[in-house]
Amino acid sequence: MTLIDVAKVAGVSPITVSRALNRPEVVSEDARKKVLEAVRVTGYVPNMLAGGLASNKSRLVAIFVPTIAHSIFAETVQSLMDHLTAAGYQTMIGLTGYSAEQEERLLGAVLGRRPDGIVLTGTLHTEESRLRLQAAGIPVVEAWDLGASPIDMQVGFSHEKVGQAIASQLHGKGYRRFAIVSVDDSRALKRSSSVVNQLKALGIEEVPMAILTAPATLQSGREGLRQLLSDGHEPQVIVCSSDTVAQGILAEAASRGIDVPGQLAVMGFGDLSSAAHLHPALSTVNVDGGRMGKLVASALLQRFHDGDGHAPVRLDTGFTLVERATT
């Protein structure tokens, strides 16, 4: 089956078929439905390689995330994929496992497939990765973080400001004995360091920390609380690197008969869909991952449209502290 065969079945021109498959935003909804039905009936499979060579475009965007297990990145990725798909782009996901070296290896494999754009999670990369991306000359978005040396575009928020805001709010509520349970992810550690620095500025010098191996799991939270208690610490409040870790702490606290928030307050991060429905409901930080994904997609699509004549993009998506029953 060829594109011409699809056009005959759909009752439209071959150019309309091509546009409906590659640039659906420029054809009517009625024409697009006719083409998609004709594709279904005929079993037509477009030759993306030939089309890519002809247009010098692959219509492929690579998205690198640390993990999809218990992932606070899921909402951002889903939103990003939805908006790119609606614009006629396909996506592929690479898992970096929280490793800049693994990200470098993935880039070596992906760049050979000539993606139109790449989305990276965070701003921590190897020097080789930076050099490769700069030499490739394709649009790159660093999401979920804002750094001082962007590769290209950045759409995210300041983890340092998140840490400062958490420390100031909890200190203002009267908490003085703090502890931190975090996984060893660079973004989580940025927030943790910021919490510690802000508390020092407020006169609190000792903030014990339990650092667990990423990715975040319920077991991470349970183990983190066990470590703190076995080391003799008696925190009034624990700041967690994610809602998943916080849920583990709530489970461990319940198993030990520790009242939350009476004896121990808990602060999460990410505002997962489950956070508001826990008992007690979890206080956390909302970063609106869906909106972030939409903005990343918009930045890429605008760059695809503008080509080299682009303006710098650095969007601060911000965050919101969400106070619930655990604090």
N, C-alpha and C positions, 0 to 999 in steps of 0.2 A: 504494500500500500504506500502511496506517495501523498504528498501534500495536495496535489491536484485532485486525487481521488477523494480526499476529505472535503475539498471545496465543492466537488460535484454533489456529494451526499448532503452537505450542509446547505447547498444552494447559495453559496457566497463565492467571492473571488478568492484566488489563492493568496493574495496579499492580505485579505481579511483573516484568513486562517493563520497566516504567519504572525500577524499582529495579535490575534486572540491568544495565541500560545506563548508569545514572547513579550508582548506589551499589552496585557489585557486592559490596562487603564485607558487606552486610547480607542477602544471599540465599545459599542453599545452592549448593554447587558443581554439583549435579545440575540445579537450576533454571537456573543461569547457562548451562550447556552447552546446555540445551534452547532457551533464548532465542537464544543466539548462532547455533545451527543454524537456527532459524526465520528469523532475520534474513538468514542466508546464502541460504536457500531462496527467501524472498520478495523479496529485494533491497531491503528496507526501509532508508530513510535517515532518521534522526531529525532533526526540525527543531530544531536546537540554539538558534537564535535565539528561537523561541517558548518553548522550555523555559527559556532564560535569562531572558526577560522575566517569565515566570510565577514563577520562584523567586528572581529577582534574583541568580542565579549563572550564570557562564559555564562553569564547570568547566574553565577554561583557565589555565595558568600560563606566563608568559613567562620565558625564561632568556636572560640576556645574557652572552656570553663574548667574549673578545678575538679568538679565532681557533679554527678547527678543524684547521688545518694543523700537522702535527708537534706536536699539542696535548697538553700536560701536564694540561689540564683535561678531557680526554676521559673518563677513568674517573669523575670526579665527575659529569659531565653524564649519562653512561649510567646510573649508579646512581640519580641523582635522577629521571630519566625513568622508569626501571623501577618505582620505588616509587610515583610519582605515578600512573602508568598503572594499576598494580594497585589503586589506590584510586579509580579511575574518573575521573581527570583527564587532559586532553590537554595537550600542551606545544608551545610554539613557541620556536625559537631565533633570537636576533638577534646578529649579529656586530658588535662595537664597533670592531674594528681598533685596539685599545689607545688609543682616543681618547675622552675624556670628552665632547667635543662631539658625536661620532657617537652616543654613548650617549644624549645629550639628544635628538637627532633621532629615535632609535628609540623613546624613551619617548613622544614626541609622537604617533607612529603607533600604538603599542601601547595606550596608555591609552584611546584612543577605542574599542577593542574590549572594554573592561571586563574585563580578566583578573581572576581571583580572587586572584592573587598574582604577585609578580615576584621573580626571583632575579638579583642583580647580582654580578659578579665584582669583588671588591676594594671599597675604601672611598673611592676618588678619584672625585668627581662634581662637575659644575658646580653652582653655587648654584641655577640655574634647575631642574635635575633634582631637587635636594633639596626645593625648594619645591613642585614638581609632585607628587612622591611623598607628601609630608606632607599636601598638600591632597586627594589622591585617597582617602586613608583606607583603602587596601588593604594587606594584609600584604606586607612587603618583607624579604627576607633578603639581607644582604651576605655573600657566601661568599669563602673563600680569603684572608681577612685579618681582623684585629681592629683597630679604630680607636677613637679617643677620643670621637668624636661619631657614634654609630650613628643611622641613619635610623629603624630599627625593630629587627630582629633581626640578630645576627651569628653566623656559624658558620665558624670558621677558626682560624688560628694566627698567631703573631707572627713576621713576617719578620725583625724586629730580633733576636729570640732565636735564630733559625736562623743568622743571620750571626755572632753571638757564639759560638755553639757550634762552627761550622765553624772559625773562627779559633783558638779555644782548643784544639780537638782537633789541628789540623795543627801548631800551634806546639808543643804537647806532644810531638809525634812528632819534633821537631827541625828542622822547616822554618823557614827565616828569610828567604828571598827569595821573596816572594809576588807574584802578579799576578792580575788579574781580567779575564775576558772576559764581557761581559753585553750583552743587548739593552736598548733604552731603554724598558722596561716599568717602571711605577712600583713594582711589587712586587719585581722583580728589582733595581732600583736601591736599594730599601730594604735588601735583604739585602747588597748590595755595600757600601753606606755603613756598615752595621753591622760587616762584616768589617774594613773600614779602621779604624773607631773602636776596635774591640777590639784590633787589632794595635798601634795607637798606645799603648794602655794597657799592652801587653806590651813596649813599647820599640821597635817597628818603625815607622819614620816614612814610608818610601817604599814605596808599593804602586801600581805602574803599572796603568792600566786601558785596555782597548779596549772602547769602547761602540759597538755595531752597531745598525742599524735593525731594529725588530721587524717580523715575527715571527721566532722563532728557527729557523734552518735549519742543516744541516750546513755550508753555505757560510759562515754566520756564524762558526762555530768556526774554520774554516780561515783565513778572513780575519783573525780576531782574533789567532791565533798569528802569522800573517805580520806584522801590524802591530807586535806586541810585539818580535819578533826584528829587524825592519828598523829599529826605534827603538833598538836596541842593548841591550835588556833580556835578562837571562839568568835567568829565574825558576826556582826549584826546584819550585814548585807553582803551578798555575793553578786558581783557583776560578771555576766557570762558572755562568751564570744558569740553565742547564737541562741535562738529559742530552743533548738534541739538539746544543746548542753543544759540549758535552764530546766527543761522538762526532766532530764536525768537527775538533776539536783532535787527537784520536787519529789521525784520517786524515791530517791535515797532518804530524803528528809522524812517522808511519810513512813518509810520502813523502820526508821529509828524513833518515831514518835515525836519528831521535832515540828513544832507548830510554825506554819508560815501564814502570815508574816509576824506572828507574835514573838517567836524566838529567833527567826531568821527570815530576812527579806531577800528576794531574788529578782534580778533585773536581766532580761534577755536582750536579744538583738535580732531584727529581721521581720518581726510581726507576721509570723507564719499564720495560715488560716486557722490553725488549731489553738493559737495563743489565747484568744478571747474565750475559748470554750473549755479550758482547763479548769481544775478546781484546786486551789483558787486561780482565778484568771490571771494570766501572766503580764506583768509590766514589761515593756519592751521598747524598741526603736523601730519606727516605720520608715522605710526608705522608698516606698512606692515603686517596687520593681517593675510593675506593668508600665507605668509612665516612663521609666528609664528606658525600657526596651523600645517603646514607641519613639522616643527621642533619638536613640541610637539609629534606628531604622531611618528616621527622617534625615538625620545627618548624612548617612550613607547615600540615600536616594538623591538628596540635593547635590552631593558631590558627583554622583554619576551623571547628573543632568548638567552641572556647571563645567565639568572637566577641569582643566588646569586653572581656570579663572575663579578660584574659590577664596572665600574669606576664612580666617582662622576660626575654628570651632572649639570652644571650651565651655561646656554647660554644667553649671552646678545645680544638681537636681534636689539638693537639700535633704532634710530628714525631719521627723517629728517624734518627740518623746511621748510615749503612750502609757499613761499611768493607770494600772489596774490593781487588783487585790493583793498581789504579792509584794508590793511596797507600801 
